């Protein structure tokens, strides 16, 4: 692979895996904006179409795409061409970000066939005895009040 730190990449199209590798290397080493722009131009439409095919709406697909490309910009140094192709790496990031978004926005739907959990409002025996004792004390105390206070 040749050094791409200061190289002019010329034509926008990308044709080989080697070229993609050089572009990622340029982004990783020197934050080469032109190399990143070429990668974005190459993968942007492909990733967007992929996300739309997976069922994302246009806005979500664009948001995920921006997130994936930001990841490429900030973590290009983590890409290992011996483990996968750049396309595989980016598509996997896109897929995972989509799944994360779905999990984050999941809405629990009510199933009418599920039995609702209704708490038992019948007090247990100890509580019932305590309540009866309190009621008796209150009634006894009310009997001892003067008529004027009892009326209030």
Buried (B, 14 or more C-beta within 10 A) or exposed (E): EEEBEEEEBEEEEBEEEEBBBBBBBBBBBEEBEBBBBBBBEBBBEBBBEBBBEBEBEEEBBBBBBEBBBEBBBEEBEEBEBEEEEBBEBBBEBBBEBBEEBEEEEEEEEEEEEEEEEEEEEEEEEEEEEEEEEEEEEEEEEEEEEEEEEEEE
